[in-house]
Amino acid sequence: METIKINAYQFDELSNDSKFNVKCWLDEFPIEYEHELPSGKLVMRYEYFTEQDDELSSETCRINEYLFTKEGKPIHHLKI
């Protein structure tokens, strides 16, 4: 078996361009919530990470233990 060394980064360690790449990836699964209109009707709304500051993205990545390449591409199945 060959051993490979991979540099993995947390969201806060990335450059601004790389953080934007992470946010674009997170936008594939936006935060969905119900919103009540003045008429009383409930509609679904979506909150996108690219429209938010870094704090929400950072917290989401930390809670889910997401790790990334230097370019902001997700690295799956690695533990912190």
N, C-alpha and C positions, 0 to 999 in steps of 0.2 A: 504494500500500500504506500502510495506517495503522500507526503505531507505538503500542504500548500498553505502559505501565510496570506491572509486576507486582511487588509486594513478596513475596518468598519467604524463608522462614525455615528454619533447621536446627532439629532437635529441641530442642537445648539452649537455644535462644532463645525458646521458647514458654512460656506460662503453664502452671500445673499443670492447669487445665481443658483447655487445648488439647493438652497432652501425653497426657491421658487419651483424648481423641478419636483421637490417633495410635495409641495402644495398641489401641483398639477396632478400628481399621482393620487393624493388623498381626495381630490375632487371627483375621482371616479366613483366614490361612495360618499356623497355629501350627507350632511346631517339633516335628517328629515324630521319635521315637526308639524303639528296642527296649529293653525292660526284661525281665530274667530273673527269674521268680518263684522262690521257694524250691523248688518242685517241678521246676525246670529248664525249664519251659515259657516260651517267648518271647512277650511280648505287646507291642502297640504302645501307647505313651504319648504324650501331647501336652503341650507346655509353652506356656502362654498368656502373652502379654506383659502383660496386665492383672494377672496374678498375680505379676509380677516387679518389681524396683525399676527405676528409670529407666536404670540403666547398660546393661542388655541392649538396651533399646529405642534408646538413644542410639547404641550401637555398631552395631546393625543398620542404622539410618538413615544413619549416617556411611559405612559400608562400601558401601551401595547407592546413596549420593548422593541419598537421598530429600529432597525439599523440600516445604514446607507453607505454607498460608495462615496468617494470624494465628490463625484458629479451629482449626487442626490438621487441615485437609482437605488431602489429598495434591495436589501439583501435579506432573503427569507430564511427562516429556520435557524438562526443563530441566537444564542442566549447571551445576555449580558453577564 
